[in-house]
Amino acid sequence: MNKRISMTARPVIRMGHPTLRQTAEPVILSEISTPEFKELLANLYDTMKVEGGIGIAAPQINVSKQVTLIELPANNERYGTLESSPLFIIINPEITIIDSELQGFWEGCLSVPGIRGFVERPRVVQINYTDELGEQKQFIAENFLATVFQHELDHLFGKLYIDRITDTTRISFLDEFNEFNSVKKEDTLEE
């Protein structure tokens, strides 16, 4: 992977670190306009880009705050023909299932490196959140983007994607996954 050098990227903590299993603290709205919070957002964004992810949550850089960033870039070689999305900065989210029909994707995670697992999640969710300007927002995510949102928001509540795997025969190391699975890029999620 081609990683650029960044002054604000932070190390990603891995499964086993206690911060990943805690419910993150809500962000106090007055914090949003502070230089420290803006630095946290820069740390998250740069870390996500350096690591080649499409999402990252503050607990993954050992900051127990309810903040996550999601961005699906256009023409991403890892994800094939999936639609792109703008950058979402999600603060203090609440998620509601709109369509409980399940869809499944092979998921990966920056905090669980080198492993993939097949996870089924609801197909459509609504997210109510505060953005980086302190404004209340609402967004309905469908299909793959719904899975990305659910994966990232799980990090804010002490969950990892491996907790959602119902069939343990569908867990694989990345090398073996790439060698033995004929899954399309569009059917995989690596945060």
C-alpha positions as CSV (number, residue, x, y, z in Angstrom):
1,M,0.0,0.0,0.0
2,N,1.3,3.4,-0.9
3,K,1.2,5.5,2.3
4,R,2.0,9.2,2.3
5,I,3.7,10.8,5.2
6,S,1.5,12.8,7.5
7,M,2.2,14.9,10.5
8,T,-1.2,14.3,12.1
9,A,-1.8,10.5,11.4
10,R,-2.0,8.6,14.7
11,P,-1.3,4.9,15.4
12,V,-4.3,2.6,15.1
13,I,-4.9,0.5,18.2
14,R,-5.7,-3.1,17.7
15,M,-8.2,-5.7,19.0
16,G,-7.4,-6.4,22.6
17,H,-6.9,-2.8,23.5
18,P,-9.5,-1.9,26.2
19,T,-10.5,1.4,24.6
20,L,-12.0,-0.5,21.7
21,R,-14.4,-2.3,24.1
22,Q,-15.7,0.8,25.9
23,T,-18.6,3.0,25.1
24,A,-17.1,6.3,23.9
25,E,-17.9,9.5,25.6
26,P,-20.3,11.8,23.9
27,V,-18.8,15.0,22.6
28,I,-19.8,18.2,24.4
29,L,-21.1,20.6,21.8
30,S,-18.9,23.4,23.0
31,E,-15.9,21.2,22.2
32,I,-16.6,21.2,18.5
33,S,-15.3,24.7,17.9
34,T,-12.0,24.2,19.8
35,P,-8.6,23.8,18.2
36,E,-8.2,20.5,20.0
37,F,-11.3,19.1,18.4
38,K,-10.3,20.3,15.0
39,E,-6.9,18.6,15.5
40,L,-8.7,15.4,16.4
41,L,-10.7,15.6,13.1
42,A,-7.4,16.1,11.2
43,N,-5.8,13.2,13.1
44,L,-8.7,11.0,12.2
45,Y,-8.8,12.0,8.5
46,D,-5.1,11.7,8.0
47,T,-5.0,8.3,9.8
48,M,-7.8,7.0,7.7
49,K,-6.1,8.1,4.5
50,V,-2.6,6.9,5.5
51,E,-4.1,3.5,6.4
52,G,-6.2,3.3,3.2
53,G,-9.5,3.0,5.0
54,I,-12.9,4.3,4.1
55,G,-13.9,5.0,7.7
56,I,-12.4,5.5,11.1
57,A,-13.7,6.1,14.6
58,A,-11.9,8.1,17.4
59,P,-11.6,5.0,19.7
60,Q,-9.4,3.4,17.0
61,I,-6.8,6.1,17.7
62,N,-7.3,5.7,21.4
63,V,-9.6,8.7,21.9
64,S,-12.8,7.7,23.7
65,K,-15.1,10.2,21.9
66,Q,-18.2,9.6,19.8
67,V,-16.7,10.8,16.5
68,T,-16.3,8.9,13.3
69,L,-15.4,9.8,9.7
70,I,-16.6,8.0,6.6
71,E,-15.6,8.6,3.0
72,L,-16.0,6.3,0.0
73,P,-13.7,7.7,-2.7
74,A,-14.6,7.5,-6.4
75,N,-12.8,4.9,-8.5
76,N,-11.3,3.1,-5.5
77,E,-9.4,0.1,-6.7
78,R,-10.1,-1.8,-3.4
79,Y,-13.9,-1.5,-3.8
80,G,-14.4,-1.7,-7.5
81,T,-17.6,0.0,-8.9
82,L,-19.2,1.0,-5.6
83,E,-20.7,4.5,-5.5
84,S,-18.6,7.2,-3.8
85,S,-19.8,9.2,-0.9
86,P,-18.8,12.7,0.4
87,L,-16.8,12.9,3.7
88,F,-19.2,12.4,6.6
89,I,-18.1,13.7,10.0
90,I,-20.4,12.0,12.5
91,I,-20.6,13.2,16.1
92,N,-22.8,11.7,18.8
93,P,-24.8,9.5,16.4
94,E,-28.0,7.7,16.9
95,I,-28.9,4.9,14.5
96,T,-32.3,3.6,13.6
97,I,-33.0,0.6,11.5
98,I,-35.3,1.5,8.6
99,D,-35.3,-1.8,6.7
100,S,-34.3,-4.9,8.7
101,E,-33.8,-7.1,5.7
102,L,-30.2,-8.3,6.0
103,Q,-27.4,-8.0,3.6
104,G,-23.9,-9.5,3.9
105,F,-20.4,-8.3,3.2
106,W,-17.0,-9.5,4.0
107,E,-15.7,-6.9,6.5
108,G,-12.2,-6.0,7.6
109,C,-11.0,-3.4,10.1
110,L,-8.0,-1.2,10.7
111,S,-8.1,-2.4,14.3
112,V,-8.4,-6.1,13.3
113,P,-5.6,-6.2,10.7
114,G,-5.2,-9.2,8.3
115,I,-8.6,-10.8,9.0
116,R,-11.9,-10.8,7.1
117,G,-15.3,-12.0,8.3
118,F,-18.7,-12.2,6.7
119,V,-21.2,-10.0,8.5
120,E,-24.9,-9.6,7.8
121,R,-26.4,-6.2,8.8
122,P,-29.7,-4.3,8.1
123,R,-29.9,-2.9,4.6
124,V,-31.2,0.6,5.4
125,V,-30.5,2.7,8.5
126,Q,-31.1,6.3,9.5
127,I,-28.4,8.2,11.3
128,N,-29.1,11.3,13.4
129,Y,-25.9,13.1,14.3
130,T,-24.1,16.4,14.8
131,D,-21.7,17.6,12.1
132,E,-18.4,19.4,12.5
133,L,-20.2,22.7,12.5
134,G,-22.4,21.7,15.5
135,E,-25.5,21.3,13.2
136,Q,-28.0,18.5,13.7
137,K,-28.2,16.3,10.6
138,Q,-30.1,13.2,9.4
139,F,-29.0,10.8,6.8
140,I,-30.4,7.6,5.4
141,A,-27.8,5.1,4.3
142,E,-28.6,2.1,2.1
143,N,-26.8,-1.0,0.9
144,F,-23.0,-0.9,1.2
145,L,-22.9,2.5,2.7
146,A,-25.4,1.3,5.4
147,T,-22.9,-1.4,6.3
148,V,-20.1,1.1,6.5
149,F,-22.0,3.3,8.8
150,Q,-23.0,0.4,11.1
151,H,-19.4,-0.8,11.2
152,E,-18.1,2.6,12.2
153,L,-20.8,3.4,14.7
154,D,-20.2,0.0,16.4
155,H,-16.7,1.3,17.3
156,L,-18.3,4.1,19.4
157,F,-20.2,1.5,21.5
158,G,-17.4,-1.0,22.2
159,K,-18.2,-3.4,19.3
160,L,-16.1,-4.8,16.6
161,Y,-17.3,-6.4,13.4
162,I,-16.1,-9.8,14.7
163,D,-18.8,-9.6,17.4
164,R,-21.4,-9.6,14.6
165,I,-20.2,-12.7,12.8
166,T,-22.8,-15.5,13.1
167,D,-21.0,-18.2,11.1
168,T,-17.4,-18.7,12.4
169,T,-16.5,-20.7,9.3
170,R,-16.7,-17.4,7.4
171,I,-13.7,-15.8,9.1
172,S,-10.4,-15.8,7.2
173,F,-6.9,-14.4,7.2
174,L,-6.5,-11.9,4.4
175,D,-4.0,-13.9,2.4
176,E,-6.2,-17.0,2.5
177,F,-9.3,-14.9,1.7
178,N,-7.6,-13.5,-1.4
179,E,-6.4,-16.9,-2.5
180,F,-9.5,-19.0,-1.9
181,N,-12.5,-16.7,-2.2
182,S,-14.0,-15.5,-5.5
183,V,-15.7,-12.5,-3.9
184,K,-16.2,-9.4,-5.9
185,K,-14.5,-6.2,-4.6
186,E,-18.0,-4.7,-4.2
187,D,-18.8,-7.4,-1.6
188,T,-16.0,-6.6,0.7
189,L,-15.6,-3.8,3.3
190,E,-12.3,-2.9,4.8
191,E,-12.8,0.1,7.0
